[in-house]
Amino acid sequence: MIDIDVLLRIPLFQGLNAGALRELAARSTLRTFAADEALWHAGAEPRGFFVIIEGVVRVVRTVQGRQHVVHVESAGGTLGDVALFEGTTYPATAIAERRTVCLAVTRDGLLAAIRQDPELALALLGRLAARVRHVIGRLDGLAARSVSARLAGYLLERRARAGTDVFTLGGSHSAVAEELGTVREVLGRNLRGLRDRGVVTVDARGGMRIVDEAGLRAAAEG
């Protein structure tokens, strides 16, 4: 059981009626995962509905020995809903990218809350629809764009998120390669190509700076 105040800090649950909040609070716990720790593995039985309070989680599938990122969730994101509602095993593996704290709600607790406040069901459907749209867009991007184009677009996004001229990849080469649908060696080769052409610079600490933005945008457009 957790304090209702914890729920009220989560956007998904803000606005729910008192009955729904009581059901959630009574059947929820807080779970903490270390960096690189699996929340669960593909094929495992559902352990509950998870809402990320702090941290980042990558959801990955392994195909022919290679991991591919399906989606990434950060604070406020939800996980485990597909297996929970479908009543089957998890279709993918969830891995904490760094120390991550999650609210874990049992299936009974989530269903009881929905009965108390059906607006919660509509909110969850909206999240699922947005995720499906994101995954479809991701698949389209992987199929239609080269690794170099995906990397260029990723670097532009990283700088925009950082809000500064100097930024980092945001993860290990292996993790970023998974995000881009490639392998570490190919990612490294493409990064070196951008650096050798003077499009980006990389300092000793891994800080990156875009030198030729027009060139990088042209590469992103592929």
C-alpha positions as CSV (number, residue, x, y, z in Angstrom):
1,M,0.0,0.0,0.0
2,I,1.2,3.5,-0.7
3,D,0.2,7.0,0.2
4,I,-2.4,8.7,-2.0
5,D,-0.2,11.7,-2.3
6,V,2.2,9.6,-4.4
7,L,-0.6,9.0,-6.9
8,L,-1.5,12.6,-7.1
9,R,2.0,13.5,-8.3
10,I,1.5,11.2,-11.3
11,P,-0.2,13.0,-14.3
12,L,-2.1,9.8,-15.3
13,F,-3.9,9.6,-12.0
14,Q,-4.6,13.3,-11.4
15,G,-8.3,14.1,-11.6
16,L,-9.4,10.6,-10.6
17,N,-12.2,10.4,-8.1
18,A,-11.5,9.4,-4.5
19,G,-12.7,5.8,-4.9
20,A,-10.3,5.1,-7.7
21,L,-7.4,6.6,-5.8
22,R,-8.2,4.5,-2.8
23,E,-8.2,1.3,-4.9
24,L,-4.9,2.2,-6.5
25,A,-3.2,3.2,-3.2
26,A,-4.4,0.0,-1.5
27,R,-2.9,-2.3,-4.3
28,S,0.2,-0.5,-5.3
29,T,3.9,-0.6,-4.3
30,L,7.0,1.3,-5.2
31,R,9.8,-0.7,-6.9
32,T,13.4,0.5,-7.5
33,F,15.6,-0.9,-10.3
34,A,19.3,-0.4,-10.7
35,A,20.9,0.7,-14.0
36,D,20.7,-2.2,-16.6
37,E,18.4,-4.3,-14.3
38,A,15.5,-6.0,-16.1
39,L,12.0,-5.2,-14.9
40,W,11.0,-8.3,-16.6
41,H,12.0,-10.5,-19.6
42,A,10.0,-11.4,-22.7
43,G,7.8,-14.4,-22.0
44,A,7.4,-13.8,-18.3
45,E,4.0,-13.7,-16.6
46,P,2.7,-10.2,-16.0
47,R,3.8,-8.7,-12.7
48,G,1.5,-5.7,-12.8
49,F,1.0,-2.3,-14.4
50,F,4.0,0.0,-14.0
51,V,4.2,3.8,-14.1
52,I,7.7,5.3,-14.1
53,I,8.2,7.9,-11.4
54,E,11.9,8.5,-11.9
55,G,14.3,7.1,-14.5
56,V,14.2,5.7,-18.0
57,V,13.2,2.2,-19.3
58,R,14.0,0.7,-22.7
59,V,11.6,-2.0,-24.0
60,V,13.5,-4.3,-26.3
61,R,13.0,-7.4,-28.5
62,T,15.8,-9.8,-29.3
63,V,15.7,-11.1,-32.9
64,Q,18.5,-13.4,-34.2
65,G,20.7,-12.5,-31.4
66,R,20.3,-8.7,-31.8
67,Q,18.4,-6.4,-29.5
68,H,16.0,-3.9,-31.1
69,V,14.4,-1.1,-29.1
70,V,10.6,-1.1,-29.4
71,H,10.0,2.1,-27.3
72,V,11.6,4.1,-24.5
73,E,9.6,5.4,-21.5
74,S,10.7,8.0,-19.0
75,A,9.0,9.7,-16.0
76,G,5.2,9.4,-16.4
77,G,5.4,6.6,-18.9
78,T,3.5,3.4,-18.5
79,L,4.7,-0.2,-19.0
80,G,3.2,-3.7,-18.9
81,D,-0.3,-2.7,-20.0
82,V,-0.4,-4.9,-23.1
83,A,0.3,-8.2,-21.2
84,L,-1.9,-7.1,-18.3
85,F,-5.0,-6.4,-20.4
86,E,-4.4,-9.2,-22.9
87,G,-3.9,-11.8,-20.1
88,T,-0.7,-13.2,-21.7
89,T,3.0,-13.0,-21.1
90,Y,5.2,-10.0,-21.7
91,P,6.0,-9.6,-25.5
92,A,9.3,-7.8,-24.8
93,T,11.9,-7.2,-22.2
94,A,12.0,-4.0,-20.1
95,I,15.4,-2.8,-18.9
96,A,16.2,0.2,-16.7
97,E,18.6,2.5,-18.5
98,R,19.6,4.1,-15.2
99,R,18.3,3.9,-11.6
100,T,14.6,3.8,-12.0
101,V,11.7,4.0,-9.6
102,C,8.3,2.7,-10.6
103,L,4.8,2.5,-9.2
104,A,3.6,-1.1,-9.6
105,V,-0.2,-1.7,-9.6
106,T,-1.7,-5.1,-9.5
107,R,-4.1,-6.1,-12.2
108,D,-7.0,-6.3,-9.7
109,G,-6.1,-2.9,-8.4
110,L,-6.1,-1.3,-11.8
111,L,-9.4,-2.9,-12.8
112,A,-11.0,-1.9,-9.5
113,A,-9.9,1.7,-10.1
114,I,-11.3,1.6,-13.6
115,R,-14.7,0.5,-12.2
116,Q,-14.6,3.4,-9.8
117,D,-13.6,5.9,-12.5
118,P,-14.1,4.9,-16.1
119,E,-12.1,8.0,-17.2
120,L,-9.0,6.0,-16.3
121,A,-9.8,3.5,-19.0
122,L,-10.0,6.2,-21.6
123,A,-6.7,7.7,-20.5
124,L,-5.0,4.3,-20.8
125,L,-6.5,3.7,-24.2
126,G,-5.2,7.1,-25.3
127,R,-1.7,6.1,-24.1
128,L,-1.9,2.8,-26.0
129,A,-3.0,4.5,-29.2
130,A,-0.2,7.0,-29.0
131,R,2.4,4.2,-28.4
132,V,1.0,2.2,-31.4
133,R,1.4,5.4,-33.6
134,H,4.9,5.9,-32.3
135,V,6.0,2.3,-33.0
136,I,4.5,2.4,-36.5
137,G,6.4,5.7,-37.2
138,R,9.6,4.0,-35.8
139,L,9.2,1.0,-38.1
140,D,8.7,3.3,-41.1
141,G,11.8,5.2,-40.2
142,L,13.9,2.1,-39.8
143,A,12.7,0.7,-43.1
144,A,13.1,3.9,-45.1
145,R,16.2,5.6,-43.7
146,S,19.9,4.5,-43.7
147,V,21.8,4.2,-40.4
148,S,23.7,7.4,-41.2
149,A,20.4,9.3,-41.7
150,R,19.0,7.8,-38.4
151,L,22.1,8.8,-36.6
152,A,22.1,12.4,-37.9
153,G,18.5,12.8,-36.9
154,Y,19.2,11.3,-33.5
155,L,22.1,13.8,-32.9
156,L,19.9,16.7,-33.8
157,E,17.3,15.5,-31.3
158,R,19.9,15.0,-28.6
159,R,21.1,18.6,-29.0
160,A,17.5,19.9,-28.9
161,R,16.8,18.0,-25.7
162,A,20.0,19.2,-24.1
163,G,19.3,22.8,-24.9
164,T,23.0,23.5,-25.2
165,D,25.6,23.3,-28.0
166,V,27.5,20.6,-26.2
167,F,25.7,17.3,-25.6
168,T,26.3,13.6,-25.2
169,L,24.9,10.5,-27.0
170,G,22.7,9.9,-24.0
171,G,23.8,6.3,-23.5
172,S,26.5,3.7,-24.3
173,H,27.3,2.9,-28.0
174,S,25.5,-0.4,-27.6
175,A,22.3,1.3,-26.2
176,V,22.2,4.0,-28.9
177,A,22.9,1.3,-31.6
178,E,19.8,-0.6,-30.3
179,E,17.8,2.6,-30.4
180,L,18.8,3.2,-34.0
181,G,18.2,-0.4,-35.1
182,T,21.9,-1.2,-35.8
183,V,25.0,-2.6,-34.0
184,R,27.7,-0.9,-32.1
185,E,30.4,-1.3,-34.8
186,V,28.2,0.2,-37.5
187,L,27.3,3.1,-35.2
188,G,30.9,3.7,-34.4
189,R,31.9,3.7,-38.0
190,N,29.2,6.3,-38.9
191,L,30.1,8.5,-35.9
192,R,33.7,8.5,-37.1
193,G,32.6,9.4,-40.6
194,L,30.7,12.5,-39.3
195,R,33.7,13.5,-37.2
196,D,36.2,12.9,-40.1
197,R,34.1,15.1,-42.4
198,G,34.0,17.9,-39.8
199,V,30.3,17.7,-39.3
200,V,30.6,17.1,-35.5
201,T,33.4,17.2,-33.0
202,V,33.8,15.0,-29.9
203,D,35.9,16.0,-26.9
204,A,37.8,13.7,-24.5
205,R,34.8,13.3,-22.2
206,G,32.4,12.4,-25.0
207,G,30.8,15.8,-25.3
208,M,29.6,16.4,-28.9
209,R,29.2,19.6,-30.8
210,I,27.5,20.1,-34.2
211,V,29.9,22.1,-36.4
212,D,28.1,21.7,-39.8
213,E,24.4,21.8,-39.0
214,A,23.4,22.1,-42.6
215,G,25.4,19.1,-43.5
216,L,23.9,17.1,-40.6
217,R,20.4,18.1,-41.5
218,A,21.1,17.0,-45.1
219,A,22.4,13.7,-43.8
220,A,19.2,13.2,-41.6
221,E,17.0,13.7,-44.7
222,G,19.0,10.9,-46.3
